[in-house]
Amino acid sequence: MKDANKMHGILFLISRLMPVTIKIIPGLLSVSLIILLIQALIPLVQVQVTLHLVNSIQQLVEGSTQFSTSLIWLSIQGGVGLLTASTLMWDQLLKKKMLFQVSFFFEKKVLEKSQKLSLIHYEIPQSYDLLAQTNGAGERGFQVLSSIGIIFMYCITMVGYLATLAKYSWLLPLLIILLIIPVVIFNIKLGGKRYEQMIFQSPDSRKATYITQLFKGRDSIKEIKMYGTGEYLLNKWSSIYWVQANEKYSLEKKAGWINFKLEALGVVSILVASAMLIFIVSKESLSLGEYVALTAVITSSYAMSKTIASNFSRIFEDALFATKIFSFLDLPEENKDHQLKMFPEKLVKGLEVRDLTFNYPGQNRPVLKNVSFTIGVGERVAIVGYNGAGKSTLIKCIMGLYPVPRGMIFFDGVDINDFDRSTLYENVTAIFQDFVKYNLTLRENVAFGNLHKLNDDFALSEATSKAEVFSFIDRLDHKYETELGPLFSGGQDISGGQWQKIAISRAFLRNSQIVIFDEATSALDPVSEYFLLEKIINMTEGKTTIFISHRLNSCRMADSILVLQDGEVVESGGHQQLLNLRGYYADMFEKQSSGYVGAV
Ligand SMILES: Nc1ncnc2c1ncn2[C@@H]1O[C@H](COP(=O)(O)OP(=O)(O)OP(=O)(O)O)[C@@H](O)[C@H]1O
C-alpha cells in the first residue's frame, strides 16, 4: 500500500472515529483532555522548580540564603511529584473507562451488523478475513485517539522545552528538531510495515487459529484421535506459526538495526547539545540550577521525541487496523434502498420461483439453472436430488438468505426483494440439518423459535410435544431450566436426535406460514423420521411445507416432488407419477428400496 493511501486511510479513520467517540463519551473525553493539559504543563513546571531548588542549594552553600528557602522548593517539588502521580492515576482510570465504552460500542456494532448482512457474505473467505480483522479493532480505534492525545500532550511540553532552550541558543532546539524528524519518519514507516504484514498474514493466521480450534473442539478431537491426524495437523499449524514468526522477526530485525542507528544518532546529538550547553555555561556563566535544568530538558526532549515517534508508529498500525471496522460496517446490507412491504398476513397464491439462476460469489458455474416451479398455499412439496444438486442453495434463496436478482422469486406475486426481511423470516422458517445446538437452557433452545414465548410454558409444551420431545423433557430434573450441552458446568448433553427434535420444536413455536425442513430429520432413525415427518405434515395442516430428505420413502407424504439434478429441475410430480416416469426419481427410489430389501 502506498504511503499516500495509508495516510488517507488514517485521516478517513480519524474523521469517522472522532465524531463517534465524542458522541459516546463526551464527558470523559473533556475531563481526559483537561488532565492531558495538566500533564503537559507539569514537566515545564518541574524544570523551573528544579532550577530554583538547585540554585537555592547553591546559595545555601554560599551562605546567601536560608535553609527554609531550599525546603520550600523541595516541598514544591514533592507537591509536583504528587500531582504527577495523581494525574497519572486519573489518566489511566479514565482511559480504561473510555476504552471499555468505545470497545463495547464497536463490538456491539459489529455484532448488530453481522445480523444485517446477507448470508452470502459468509460464503466468501474475504468476509471471514474482514470479520477476523474486526477483532479488537474498537480497542485499536481507541488507541489511535489515545496516541493522538499523548502526541498532543508531549508536543505542548516539547514546545515549552524548545522555547526554554531557545532562550540560551537557537541551535539547541534546532538540533533536537533535526533529531526528531528521522525518528518520527522511521516509526511511521515501521507502523505501516507491521500493518501490511498483519494483513498479509491474516488468511494463514485464521487457518492456524482454525487448526487450534480443531484440537479444542469435542467433535473434532474425536476424529483427530480416531484417524490419528493430530501430528499432521500439528505440523501444519507449526509450519504456519514459524513462517509467520520468522516473517515478524525479520521485520523486527531490520527495524531494530535502523533503530540502533537512530539511537546512536540520538546519543551523538545529546552529546553535542550537552557540549554546547557547557560552552554556553562557560561563556555566559549560567547558574548551576540553569545548567542542571537545561541538561534535564535536553535528555527529556530526546526521550519525549522517541515517545512521540513511537506513538506515530502506533497510530499508523492501529488506525489501519481500525479502518477494517468501518470497512465491515460499510458492507451493503440486505435490501435497504427502497420502500419495503410487509409479508402478507395470509398468503393467497403462494410461492413462485421463475427462471432462478444462482452463482456463489467468485464462481462462474451457476449452482441453480433456470429453476421454475410454483407451490400453492397449504401444499407439501418434497425436494430431492443427489448430493450437491443445489437443494439447500435453493432453500436459502427462497428464504431470502441469499440475494437473488429481481423477477425470480415471488410470494403472492410480490418480488422477494420488496419484502422487509424480518417479516419474511417470521413467515418463512427453516430447520436446517446443521441447526444450532445452543449450550443454554432447554427453555431458551425452544424459545429461540419465538422469543415472545420465552416464559409461556403452555406454548413451549405444545411445541415440544408436537416435536415429540415432551416426554423426554418430563424426565429432566430441571425441566425447561436444564442447561443443555457439554460446554458449561452442569450442562447435560443429549443425543443428536433429541437435539434435532428440539430444533424442530422451534419451528412449531414460530408458527410461520411456510415451513421448510432441510434434512432436519436426518439424525433420526428411519422409522422415527417417517413418523415425525408424518406428524409434522399433519400438524402443519394448512401450512405450506417444503422438505428435503434423502430418504425417499418420506416423499410419499408430499403432494408433489421436485427432482433437482445439477442445479436444474429435471422432474416434478407426485410419487407414483414419478415412479411411472422411470427417470431419476424412480432410479433413486429403486436403489434405496433395494438397499433396504437386501439388508433384510
Ligand atoms: N459457499 C459456497 N461457495 C461455492 N459453492 C458452493 C458453496 N456452497 C455450496 N456450493 C456448491 O453448490 C452446489 C450445491 O450445493 P447445495 O448445498 O445446495 O447442494 P445440496 O443439494 O443441498 O447437497 P446435499 O444433499 O449434499 O446437502 C454444490 O456443488 C456445492 O459445492
The ligand as an ORCA input file, in Angstrom:
! r2SCAN-3c Opt
* xyz 0 1
  N     -20.303    -21.290     -0.302
  C     -20.231    -21.928     -1.465
  N     -19.399    -21.472     -2.404
  C     -19.313    -22.099     -3.582
  N     -20.003    -23.190     -3.904
  C     -20.842    -23.696     -3.002
  C     -20.996    -23.093     -1.727
  N     -21.901    -23.810     -1.037
  C     -22.292    -24.820     -1.854
  N     -21.652    -24.748     -3.013
  C     -21.820    -25.646     -4.166
  O     -23.148    -25.529     -4.613
  C     -23.604    -26.796     -5.045
  C     -24.960    -27.088     -4.406
  O     -24.771    -27.196     -3.014
  P     -26.002    -27.469     -2.057
  O     -25.507    -27.472     -0.668
  O     -27.094    -26.533     -2.409
  O     -26.399    -28.940     -2.509
  P     -27.437    -29.945     -1.840
  O     -28.265    -30.476     -2.961
  O     -28.150    -29.321     -0.715
  O     -26.433    -31.065     -1.329
  P     -26.596    -32.089     -0.095
  O     -27.639    -33.079     -0.460
  O     -25.256    -32.715     -0.055
  O     -26.913    -31.311      1.131
  C     -22.535    -27.804     -4.712
  O     -21.836    -28.105     -5.903
  C     -21.638    -27.079     -3.754
  O     -20.313    -27.491     -3.936
*
